Amino acid sequence: MDSMAQAFVSERVLTPDGTHAAAVLVEDGRIRAICAPGEIPGGCEVHDYGELAILPGLVDTHVHINEPGRTEWEGFWTATRAAAAGGYTTLVDMPLNCLPETTNVSALEAKRAAAAGKCFVDWAAWGGVAGDNALDIQPLADAGVKGYKCFLVDPGCEGFQMVTIEQLEAALPHVARTGLPLLVHAELQPPIDAAALALVGADWRRYDTYLRSRPDEAEMMAIRLLVDLCRRYRFPLHIVHLATSLALPLLRAARAEGLPVTVETCPHYLHFSAENIPDGSTLHKCAPPIRGRENREALWNAVRDETIDLVATDHSPCPPAWKHLQEGRFDQAWGGIASLPVAISVMWTSLHDRGFTLNDLARLMAQKPAALARLSGKKGAIQIGLDADLTIFDPEASIEVTPESLHTRHLVSPYVGSRLRGKVEATWLGGRLVFENNAFVDVPFGREV
């Protein structure tokens, strides 16, 4: 053991079997051993973090980086810096909001070229199931995507087509053969169309108007359909950004049946509630919408019983003009919430208040997301053989979210002004420091996983 290069020491090291006083021994970018603090081999460079918690680097499987093609929205440089500030060491990029969309291998190669030399953390790509691209599914798998994303409603982004039921059924045998997950934006159009008829002449500055425009039944109808398709085609199904608690019994029943169904929700669905969103606050607009307080608490119950597997940000920024902040009309504003740099604190604030532990935080935001993206052999845990991706976290600290603390291209977020619990003190990627004391390395060295 005397060849170990580095030792990361803390009274609180979060490993898969619990939290311990330990030293994480790192060599060549990987975790080579975990030992007691008094057993560190000679010759190690020791990083003693005292009572700060050492967490596995967080993994976010739902991020819109928007490059190539829309770097005025975000981009690899700013998104991965913001991620490092938020304790993330791996992002999996969604296949839309970029140009070209990642629905074929040539578009994937364009994304790789755009990312080169710009990433402060590691990254991977989801492919897209869009329109009639069923024959691109296997080539995308062969080229290295981690799975596929599709929409059952119009995503509102030119170039990435929603799939009809017929198109989806044509694609599913190909998806099933790859063994990779299909991530679905689970809303269907008929309940949304019916709601629109009832809202003719409504005041679109009111949040309640927007909430009623995307009813729970849009999610429910989609999830019923998807569970049935999962039963028939036996593909790994992942429901992204679950917002309605009404679908939880259906999802629990699907899991009890043994269907390969996983579920995520997002920090904003667990933090905000419709009753507290001011009229005109288009920074809170997302789809599906943030629902009421009772719904939020039911989602928390599903986090507790692990019906909800993981929490991902759905970080989806846009230029502030697209939010129409002055007009405050929810029908005009782009939907999406930027949260990469603050998600860990948003989540820890509520987790702590509800009696969860730091190990729950690591499970929801590192271990389970890594499993979804088929990265468990490299990422998501402090475990021998995995990448030495470490987040140094002060769970007792209090922070106020300011625009400057966001580090995103556009310094706007509904979290600005919030007082939150927990602060990222440092982020290490493969045993190399990326972020510390609100400063970043000069030259990024993140890579595609």
VEXNU-391457 format. One line per field, with one value per residue (C-alpha): x, y, z; residue number from 1. Coordinates in Angstrom, 1 decimal. Layout:
# VEXNU-391457
px c(X | ...)
py c(Y | ...)
pz c(Z | ...)
nuti c(NUM | ...)
END
This chain:
# VEXNU-391457
px c(0.0 | 3.0 | 2.6 | -0.7 | -0.5 | -3.3 | -5.4 | -8.7 | -9.5 | -12.7 | -14.7 | -17.6 | -16.8 | -20.0 | -19.5 | -22.2 | -22.2 | -22.6 | -20.8 | -17.4 | -14.3 | -12.0 | -9.2 | -9.9 | -6.7 | -6.4 | -3.9 | -4.0 | -7.4 | -9.2 | -10.0 | -7.5 | -8.4 | -10.5 | -8.9 | -8.9 | -7.4 | -4.6 | -3.6 | -2.6 | 0.5 | 3.6 | 4.3 | 0.6 | -0.3 | -3.0 | -6.1 | -7.6 | -11.1 | -11.8 | -15.6 | -16.6 | -18.4 | -16.8 | -19.5 | -19.2 | -19.2 | -22.8 | -24.2 | -26.9 | -28.7 | -31.0 | -29.2 | -29.7 | -26.3 | -27.6 | -24.3 | -23.7 | -26.0 | -27.4 | -24.4 | -26.2 | -28.5 | -25.7 | -22.9 | -20.3 | -18.0 | -20.6 | -22.7 | -19.8 | -18.4 | -21.8 | -21.9 | -18.5 | -19.6 | -22.7 | -20.7 | -21.5 | -18.7 | -20.7 | -23.5 | -25.5 | -26.7 | -30.2 | -30.4 | -32.5 | -32.2 | -28.9 | -28.4 | -28.3 | -30.3 | -28.6 | -30.8 | -28.1 | -24.4 | -23.3 | -25.0 | -23.4 | -20.0 | -20.8 | -21.6 | -18.3 | -16.4 | -18.2 | -17.4 | -13.7 | -11.5 | -14.5 | -15.6 | -14.8 | -16.5 | -17.1 | -20.0 | -22.0 | -24.8 | -28.3 | -29.6 | -33.0 | -36.0 | -37.7 | -40.0 | -39.1 | -35.5 | -35.9 | -33.0 | -30.7 | -31.2 | -28.7 | -26.0 | -26.3 | -25.9 | -22.9 | -21.5 | -21.8 | -25.0 | -26.2 | -29.9 | -32.6 | -35.0 | -38.4 | -41.4 | -45.1 | -46.0 | -44.4 | -41.2 | -41.5 | -38.0 | -37.5 | -35.8 | -36.6 | -39.9 | -42.3 | -43.2 | -46.6 | -47.7 | -47.1 | -43.6 | -42.8 | -43.9 | -41.7 | -38.8 | -39.3 | -38.0 | -34.8 | -34.5 | -35.2 | -32.4 | -29.9 | -30.8 | -30.5 | -33.2 | -35.8 | -36.3 | -39.8 | -41.3 | -44.6 | -47.4 | -50.1 | -51.8 | -55.6 | -55.9 | -53.8 | -56.0 | -59.2 | -57.7 | -56.9 | -60.6 | -61.5 | -58.9 | -60.0 | -59.7 | -57.9 | -55.3 | -51.9 | -50.0 | -51.6 | -49.6 | -52.9 | -53.8 | -50.6 | -51.1 | -54.5 | -53.2 | -51.2 | -53.4 | -52.3 | -54.3 | -51.8 | -49.1 | -51.4 | -52.6 | -49.0 | -47.7 | -50.6 | -49.6 | -45.9 | -46.4 | -48.4 | -45.7 | -43.1 | -45.0 | -45.3 | -41.8 | -39.8 | -37.5 | -36.0 | -38.5 | -37.5 | -40.0 | -38.3 | -39.4 | -42.4 | -44.6 | -47.9 | -48.3 | -51.5 | -49.3 | -47.5 | -49.9 | -49.6 | -45.8 | -45.7 | -47.9 | -45.7 | -42.6 | -44.4 | -45.2 | -41.5 | -41.5 | -38.1 | -39.5 | -37.5 | -38.6 | -37.0 | -38.3 | -36.5 | -35.5 | -38.1 | -41.0 | -39.8 | -38.9 | -41.6 | -45.3 | -48.0 | -49.4 | -46.1 | -45.4 | -46.2 | -48.2 | -46.0 | -43.0 | -42.1 | -38.8 | -40.9 | -42.3 | -41.5 | -43.3 | -45.0 | -45.7 | -44.9 | -48.1 | -49.6 | -48.3 | -50.2 | -48.8 | -45.3 | -45.6 | -46.9 | -43.8 | -41.6 | -43.3 | -42.4 | -38.8 | -38.9 | -40.2 | -38.0 | -40.8 | -38.9 | -35.4 | -33.4 | -33.4 | -32.1 | -32.1 | -33.6 | -31.3 | -32.9 | -31.7 | -32.5 | -31.7 | -33.6 | -35.6 | -37.2 | -38.7 | -40.6 | -39.9 | -41.5 | -44.7 | -44.9 | -47.1 | -46.7 | -48.1 | -45.2 | -42.3 | -39.9 | -40.3 | -37.2 | -35.4 | -31.7 | -30.4 | -27.1 | -25.0 | -27.6 | -29.4 | -27.4 | -28.2 | -31.9 | -32.2 | -30.2 | -32.3 | -35.4 | -33.8 | -32.4 | -35.6 | -37.5 | -35.0 | -33.1 | -29.4 | -26.4 | -26.4 | -29.9 | -28.5 | -25.7 | -28.1 | -30.6 | -28.0 | -25.0 | -25.5 | -29.0 | -28.3 | -25.0 | -27.0 | -29.5 | -26.7 | -25.0 | -22.0 | -22.0 | -18.7 | -17.1 | -19.2 | -21.7 | -20.0 | -16.9 | -15.9 | -12.7 | -12.0 | -14.3 | -13.2 | -12.0 | -14.8 | -15.3 | -17.5 | -16.4 | -19.6 | -20.4 | -23.9 | -24.1 | -23.3 | -26.0 | -25.8 | -27.8 | -28.2 | -27.0 | -26.8 | -23.0 | -23.0 | -24.8 | -21.8 | -24.2 | -24.3 | -27.4 | -27.4 | -31.2 | -33.0 | -36.0 | -33.7 | -31.9 | -32.5 | -33.2 | -31.5 | -30.4 | -28.6 | -25.3 | -22.3 | -20.0 | -16.4 | -14.5 | -15.0 | -12.4 | -12.6 | -10.5 | -8.4 | -7.7 | -9.1 | -11.7 | -13.4 | -12.5 | -13.3 | -15.5 | -12.7 | -12.1 | -9.0 | -7.8 | -7.8 | -10.7 | -9.9 | -13.3 | -13.9 | -16.7 | -17.3)
py c(0.0 | 2.3 | 3.4 | 5.3 | 8.8 | 10.6 | 10.1 | 11.9 | 11.8 | 12.7 | 11.8 | 11.4 | 9.4 | 8.1 | 4.6 | 2.2 | 0.5 | 3.7 | 6.7 | 6.2 | 7.9 | 6.8 | 7.6 | 7.2 | 6.1 | 7.2 | 6.4 | 7.0 | 8.7 | 5.7 | 4.6 | 1.9 | 1.3 | 2.6 | 2.4 | 3.8 | 7.3 | 5.8 | 3.3 | 5.7 | 4.3 | 6.4 | 8.6 | 9.7 | 13.3 | 13.7 | 15.9 | 16.1 | 17.5 | 17.0 | 16.8 | 17.9 | 15.1 | 13.3 | 12.3 | 10.5 | 12.9 | 13.6 | 12.3 | 14.2 | 12.2 | 15.0 | 18.0 | 20.2 | 21.6 | 23.0 | 22.6 | 22.6 | 25.1 | 27.0 | 28.0 | 31.4 | 29.2 | 27.4 | 25.3 | 22.8 | 25.4 | 27.1 | 24.0 | 21.9 | 24.7 | 25.2 | 21.4 | 21.3 | 24.2 | 22.0 | 18.9 | 17.1 | 15.2 | 13.5 | 14.9 | 13.0 | 15.4 | 15.3 | 15.0 | 18.1 | 21.9 | 21.4 | 21.7 | 19.1 | 17.0 | 13.8 | 11.5 | 9.9 | 9.1 | 12.1 | 14.4 | 12.6 | 13.1 | 16.8 | 17.0 | 15.3 | 17.8 | 20.7 | 19.3 | 18.9 | 20.9 | 22.6 | 20.2 | 20.8 | 17.4 | 14.2 | 13.8 | 11.3 | 11.5 | 10.2 | 9.6 | 10.5 | 8.5 | 11.0 | 10.7 | 7.9 | 7.3 | 3.7 | 2.6 | 5.0 | 3.3 | 0.5 | 2.6 | 5.2 | 2.4 | 1.1 | 4.6 | 5.0 | 6.7 | 5.6 | 5.3 | 7.3 | 10.1 | 10.6 | 12.9 | 11.9 | 15.6 | 18.4 | 19.4 | 22.9 | 22.7 | 22.7 | 19.6 | 17.1 | 15.4 | 13.9 | 10.2 | 9.0 | 5.7 | 4.0 | 5.5 | 4.5 | 0.9 | 0.7 | 1.9 | -0.2 | -3.6 | -1.8 | -0.2 | -3.5 | -5.2 | -2.6 | -3.2 | 0.6 | 2.6 | 4.7 | 8.0 | 9.4 | 12.8 | 11.3 | 13.6 | 13.0 | 15.7 | 15.0 | 16.2 | 19.3 | 20.1 | 19.7 | 22.0 | 24.6 | 24.8 | 25.6 | 28.3 | 30.5 | 34.1 | 33.1 | 35.3 | 33.8 | 35.9 | 33.7 | 30.5 | 28.7 | 29.2 | 27.5 | 24.7 | 24.0 | 23.9 | 20.8 | 18.6 | 15.5 | 13.3 | 14.2 | 12.4 | 9.7 | 8.8 | 8.7 | 6.5 | 4.0 | 3.7 | 3.4 | 0.7 | -1.3 | -0.9 | -1.9 | -5.0 | -5.9 | -5.1 | -5.5 | -2.5 | -0.6 | 2.3 | 5.4 | 8.1 | 11.5 | 14.4 | 12.9 | 15.7 | 14.1 | 11.9 | 10.4 | 8.1 | 6.6 | 3.6 | 2.7 | 2.8 | 0.8 | -1.8 | -2.0 | -2.5 | -5.2 | -6.9 | -7.0 | -4.6 | -2.8 | 0.7 | 3.4 | 6.9 | 10.3 | 13.5 | 16.9 | 19.3 | 21.9 | 19.4 | 18.6 | 22.1 | 24.5 | 24.2 | 25.8 | 27.7 | 29.6 | 30.5 | 34.2 | 35.1 | 36.3 | 34.3 | 32.6 | 31.4 | 28.7 | 27.5 | 23.9 | 21.0 | 19.1 | 22.0 | 22.3 | 21.1 | 21.7 | 21.2 | 18.0 | 16.5 | 17.5 | 15.7 | 12.6 | 12.7 | 12.9 | 9.8 | 8.1 | 9.2 | 7.6 | 4.3 | 4.4 | 4.3 | 7.4 | 6.1 | 9.2 | 13.0 | 14.7 | 18.5 | 18.8 | 21.8 | 23.6 | 27.2 | 29.7 | 33.4 | 35.5 | 37.2 | 33.8 | 33.8 | 37.1 | 38.2 | 41.7 | 40.4 | 37.4 | 35.4 | 31.7 | 30.9 | 32.9 | 31.9 | 29.0 | 26.2 | 25.1 | 25.6 | 26.1 | 24.4 | 22.6 | 24.6 | 24.6 | 21.3 | 19.6 | 22.3 | 22.4 | 18.7 | 18.5 | 21.3 | 19.2 | 15.8 | 17.0 | 18.6 | 15.3 | 13.1 | 11.6 | 11.1 | 12.1 | 8.5 | 9.1 | 12.2 | 10.1 | 7.3 | 9.7 | 12.0 | 9.7 | 6.0 | 5.6 | 8.1 | 6.3 | 3.0 | 4.5 | 5.5 | 2.2 | 3.8 | 2.0 | 0.4 | 3.8 | 6.4 | 7.0 | 5.6 | 5.8 | 2.2 | 0.4 | 0.5 | 3.4 | 6.8 | 9.0 | 11.5 | 13.2 | 16.0 | 17.8 | 18.9 | 20.9 | 19.7 | 22.2 | 25.4 | 27.9 | 29.6 | 32.3 | 31.7 | 34.8 | 35.3 | 35.2 | 31.8 | 30.2 | 30.1 | 29.4 | 31.4 | 33.3 | 34.2 | 33.7 | 31.0 | 30.7 | 29.7 | 33.1 | 34.7 | 31.3 | 30.4 | 26.8 | 24.2 | 22.6 | 23.9 | 22.3 | 23.2 | 21.3 | 18.9 | 16.4 | 14.6 | 11.5 | 12.6 | 16.1 | 19.2 | 21.0 | 23.5 | 24.9 | 28.1 | 29.3 | 29.0 | 26.6 | 25.1 | 27.2 | 24.3 | 21.9 | 18.2 | 16.5 | 13.8 | 11.7 | 8.5)
pz c(0.0 | 0.2 | -3.4 | -2.7 | -4.0 | -2.0 | 1.1 | 1.6 | 5.3 | 7.2 | 10.2 | 7.8 | 4.6 | 2.9 | 1.6 | 0.3 | 3.8 | 5.8 | 7.1 | 8.8 | 9.9 | 7.1 | 4.6 | 0.9 | -0.8 | -4.4 | -7.1 | -10.8 | -10.5 | -8.9 | -5.4 | -4.5 | -0.8 | 2.1 | 5.5 | 9.0 | 9.4 | 11.4 | 8.7 | 5.9 | 4.2 | 4.2 | 1.2 | 0.7 | 0.1 | 2.8 | 2.4 | 5.9 | 5.8 | 9.5 | 10.1 | 6.6 | 4.8 | 1.9 | -0.6 | -3.9 | -6.7 | -7.7 | -11.0 | -12.9 | -15.5 | -16.7 | -18.0 | -21.0 | -21.9 | -25.3 | -27.2 | -30.1 | -31.6 | -28.6 | -26.5 | -25.9 | -23.7 | -21.8 | -23.2 | -21.9 | -20.4 | -18.2 | -17.5 | -16.3 | -14.2 | -12.5 | -12.0 | -10.3 | -8.0 | -7.1 | -6.3 | -9.5 | -11.3 | -14.1 | -16.3 | -18.8 | -21.5 | -23.0 | -26.8 | -27.4 | -27.2 | -29.1 | -32.8 | -34.3 | -31.9 | -30.8 | -32.8 | -35.0 | -34.8 | -36.8 | -34.4 | -31.5 | -33.1 | -33.5 | -29.8 | -28.9 | -31.1 | -29.3 | -25.9 | -26.5 | -24.1 | -22.4 | -19.6 | -15.9 | -15.1 | -16.9 | -19.2 | -21.3 | -23.8 | -24.1 | -27.6 | -28.8 | -30.0 | -32.2 | -35.1 | -37.4 | -36.3 | -35.2 | -37.4 | -35.6 | -32.2 | -32.5 | -34.2 | -31.4 | -28.8 | -30.6 | -30.7 | -26.9 | -25.8 | -22.4 | -23.4 | -25.1 | -24.4 | -26.1 | -25.8 | -26.1 | -26.4 | -28.5 | -26.8 | -28.2 | -29.7 | -33.4 | -34.7 | -32.0 | -32.9 | -30.4 | -31.1 | -32.0 | -30.4 | -33.8 | -34.0 | -30.4 | -31.0 | -34.1 | -32.0 | -28.9 | -30.2 | -31.1 | -27.7 | -26.0 | -27.9 | -26.7 | -23.1 | -22.5 | -20.8 | -22.5 | -20.6 | -21.3 | -20.8 | -19.7 | -20.7 | -23.3 | -25.3 | -25.0 | -21.4 | -22.2 | -25.2 | -23.0 | -20.4 | -23.1 | -24.1 | -20.5 | -20.2 | -23.1 | -21.9 | -18.7 | -17.1 | -18.1 | -15.5 | -12.8 | -11.9 | -11.3 | -15.0 | -16.0 | -13.5 | -14.8 | -18.4 | -17.7 | -15.5 | -13.6 | -16.0 | -18.8 | -16.8 | -15.6 | -19.1 | -20.4 | -17.5 | -18.0 | -21.6 | -20.9 | -18.2 | -20.7 | -23.4 | -20.9 | -20.1 | -23.8 | -25.0 | -21.7 | -22.2 | -19.3 | -18.7 | -16.9 | -16.1 | -16.0 | -13.8 | -12.2 | -10.9 | -10.1 | -7.0 | -8.4 | -10.6 | -7.6 | -7.0 | -10.7 | -10.5 | -7.3 | -8.9 | -12.0 | -9.8 | -7.7 | -11.0 | -11.7 | -14.6 | -15.2 | -14.3 | -12.6 | -11.6 | -11.0 | -9.7 | -9.5 | -6.7 | -7.7 | -7.3 | -3.8 | -2.7 | -4.2 | -4.1 | -6.3 | -3.3 | -2.9 | -6.5 | -7.1 | -10.1 | -13.0 | -11.7 | -14.9 | -13.5 | -11.9 | -15.2 | -16.1 | -17.6 | -16.0 | -13.6 | -9.9 | -8.2 | -4.8 | -1.3 | -0.6 | -3.9 | -2.9 | 0.4 | -1.4 | -3.6 | -0.4 | 0.8 | -2.4 | -2.0 | 1.5 | 0.3 | -2.8 | -5.3 | -6.6 | -7.3 | -7.9 | -8.1 | -11.2 | -11.9 | -15.4 | -15.6 | -18.6 | -18.9 | -21.5 | -22.2 | -19.7 | -22.5 | -23.2 | -19.7 | -20.5 | -16.9 | -17.5 | -19.0 | -16.6 | -18.9 | -18.4 | -21.9 | -23.5 | -21.3 | -22.0 | -19.5 | -17.6 | -14.3 | -13.8 | -10.6 | -11.2 | -8.7 | -5.9 | -6.2 | -3.5 | -1.0 | -2.1 | -1.5 | 1.7 | 3.2 | 2.8 | 3.4 | 6.7 | 7.9 | 7.1 | 9.0 | 6.0 | 6.2 | 4.0 | 2.8 | 1.4 | -0.4 | -1.9 | -2.9 | -4.6 | -6.3 | -7.0 | -6.7 | -8.4 | -11.2 | -12.0 | -12.1 | -14.5 | -16.9 | -16.6 | -14.9 | -11.6 | -12.4 | -12.6 | -10.8 | -8.0 | -4.9 | -2.7 | -3.5 | -4.4 | -8.1 | -9.0 | -10.2 | -7.3 | -7.8 | -4.4 | -3.1 | 0.0 | 1.7 | 4.9 | 5.9 | 8.7 | 6.7 | 5.7 | 2.3 | 0.5 | -3.2 | -5.1 | -8.9 | -8.7 | -7.0 | -9.9 | -12.4 | -15.2 | -18.4 | -17.3 | -13.6 | -13.1 | -11.1 | -8.9 | -6.1 | -6.0 | -2.6 | -0.9 | 2.4 | 2.2 | 4.3 | 3.1 | 1.1 | -1.4 | -0.2 | -2.9 | -5.8 | -7.0 | -10.4 | -10.7 | -7.8 | -9.2 | -7.7 | -9.9 | -7.5 | -4.1 | -2.3 | -5.1 | -7.6 | -10.5 | -12.1 | -15.1 | -17.6 | -17.6 | -17.9 | -17.8 | -20.5 | -21.9 | -20.0)
nuti c(1 | 2 | 3 | 4 | 5 | 6 | 7 | 8 | 9 | 10 | 11 | 12 | 13 | 14 | 15 | 16 | 17 | 18 | 19 | 20 | 21 | 22 | 23 | 24 | 25 | 26 | 27 | 28 | 29 | 30 | 31 | 32 | 33 | 34 | 35 | 36 | 37 | 38 | 39 | 40 | 41 | 42 | 43 | 44 | 45 | 46 | 47 | 48 | 49 | 50 | 51 | 52 | 53 | 54 | 55 | 56 | 57 | 58 | 59 | 60 | 61 | 62 | 63 | 64 | 65 | 66 | 67 | 68 | 69 | 70 | 71 | 72 | 73 | 74 | 75 | 76 | 77 | 78 | 79 | 80 | 81 | 82 | 83 | 84 | 85 | 86 | 87 | 88 | 89 | 90 | 91 | 92 | 93 | 94 | 95 | 96 | 97 | 98 | 99 | 100 | 101 | 102 | 103 | 104 | 105 | 106 | 107 | 108 | 109 | 110 | 111 | 112 | 113 | 114 | 115 | 116 | 117 | 118 | 119 | 120 | 121 | 122 | 123 | 124 | 125 | 126 | 127 | 128 | 129 | 130 | 131 | 132 | 133 | 134 | 135 | 136 | 137 | 138 | 139 | 140 | 141 | 142 | 143 | 144 | 145 | 146 | 147 | 148 | 149 | 150 | 151 | 152 | 153 | 154 | 155 | 156 | 157 | 158 | 159 | 160 | 161 | 162 | 163 | 164 | 165 | 166 | 167 | 168 | 169 | 170 | 171 | 172 | 173 | 174 | 175 | 176 | 177 | 178 | 179 | 180 | 181 | 182 | 183 | 184 | 185 | 186 | 187 | 188 | 189 | 190 | 191 | 192 | 193 | 194 | 195 | 196 | 197 | 198 | 199 | 200 | 201 | 202 | 203 | 204 | 205 | 206 | 207 | 208 | 209 | 210 | 211 | 212 | 213 | 214 | 215 | 216 | 217 | 218 | 219 | 220 | 221 | 222 | 223 | 224 | 225 | 226 | 227 | 228 | 229 | 230 | 231 | 232 | 233 | 234 | 235 | 236 | 237 | 238 | 239 | 240 | 241 | 242 | 243 | 244 | 245 | 246 | 247 | 248 | 249 | 250 | 251 | 252 | 253 | 254 | 255 | 256 | 257 | 258 | 259 | 260 | 261 | 262 | 263 | 264 | 265 | 266 | 267 | 268 | 269 | 270 | 271 | 272 | 273 | 274 | 275 | 276 | 277 | 278 | 279 | 280 | 281 | 282 | 283 | 284 | 285 | 286 | 287 | 288 | 289 | 290 | 291 | 292 | 293 | 294 | 295 | 296 | 297 | 298 | 299 | 300 | 301 | 302 | 303 | 304 | 305 | 306 | 307 | 308 | 309 | 310 | 311 | 312 | 313 | 314 | 315 | 316 | 317 | 318 | 319 | 320 | 321 | 322 | 323 | 324 | 325 | 326 | 327 | 328 | 329 | 330 | 331 | 332 | 333 | 334 | 335 | 336 | 337 | 338 | 339 | 340 | 341 | 342 | 343 | 344 | 345 | 346 | 347 | 348 | 349 | 350 | 351 | 352 | 353 | 354 | 355 | 356 | 357 | 358 | 359 | 360 | 361 | 362 | 363 | 364 | 365 | 366 | 367 | 368 | 369 | 370 | 371 | 372 | 373 | 374 | 375 | 376 | 377 | 378 | 379 | 380 | 381 | 382 | 383 | 384 | 385 | 386 | 387 | 388 | 389 | 390 | 391 | 392 | 393 | 394 | 395 | 396 | 397 | 398 | 399 | 400 | 401 | 402 | 403 | 404 | 405 | 406 | 407 | 408 | 409 | 410 | 411 | 412 | 413 | 414 | 415 | 416 | 417 | 418 | 419 | 420 | 421 | 422 | 423 | 424 | 425 | 426 | 427 | 428 | 429 | 430 | 431 | 432 | 433 | 434 | 435 | 436 | 437 | 438 | 439 | 440 | 441 | 442 | 443 | 444 | 445 | 446 | 447 | 448 | 449)
END
